[in-house]
Amino acid sequence: MSQQADTRLVLRDGESPYPENWSSIKQEMINRGLQYDTAWEFYKSLESSATDTVLLPDEIPDWTGLYERIGTPLVYDINDTPYNASASLKGEYAKMYAEQVAEANAGRIWDPHSGCGQVRGYPGFLKNGRPHEFAVTPHQTWHIGQARDEIRRIYTDGRPHTPEEWAYETEHGDSIGFWEGDTLITHTKDTNGGWMGRVLPYLSIAMESVEIWRKIDNENIQADVWIYDSEALETPWYTRQIYKLLPQEEGDPLRLAHWWNCHDPNNIVVETEDGGTTFLDFDFD
């Protein structure tokens, strides 16, 4: 009987998944993003320098298994601490985040994404604390998340983005990409903006991104991500996301939960007699 995965790889205080010279590497990556005014310009530069963007069936990298995003889901940048996002927010977006932090410090935290039916969306999906799975083919790659049954499709068959006259904003946006060897390079646009998650920033519909994905060893998939948003951010927001392969027993493979239900993590909130709220009583019936 296969097992359903539900594990958290939260870092201890002072622990880091990055190399010792990470601060200098991170600054180099930040500077790399600053060379371009838009994510699309960055993406096209990467595409123009690629020597072979076609992935043949016998070249598909092995990303099989279930992975857990390293770090607490309370932060998008693993280097951050909760309530202290490193994004260079501006205008009303800086104000909205400051208001969230003030409310959280006063003990008032809300997170409608933890309820039923509301997906996290992109880019908040990247930091989800529940297992992730990747389905890689020559023509598209699916990034699947257990939480909220989220699925993001990245098309690598050479198609362009949806034409402007047909495009509209969605939770995960429109993602295209190409392969350079074992590395997947993507561009995403046309998200519906909105909230990244609990005590995290809001972004606008102008948000776009570049990602560089690669499996760096037998256990870890790494994604370098640059978020651009002319409405919400002063400068691109760079992060490195790492997904670690979950161990599993031979012959007893892990699998994602078949269907995300808010009853499973006990996210049903009910009113109490005194007018307050609490979670529904937990039982196994």
Buried (B, 14 or more C-beta within 10 A) or exposed (E): EEEEBBBEBEEEEEEEBBEEEEEEBBEEBBEBBEEBEBBBEBBBEBBEEEEEEEBEEEEBBEBEBBBBBBBBBBBBBBBBEEBEBBBEBBEEBBEBBEEBBEEBEEEEEEEEBBEEEBBBBBBBBBBBBBBBBBEBEBEBBEBBBBBBBBBBBBBBEEEEBBEEEEEEBEBBBBBBBBBBEBBBBBBBBBBBBBBBBBBBBBBBBBBBBBBBBBBEEEBBBBBBBBBBBEBBBBEBBBBBBBBBBBEBEEEEEBBBBEEBEBEEEEBBEEEEEEEEEEEEEEEEE
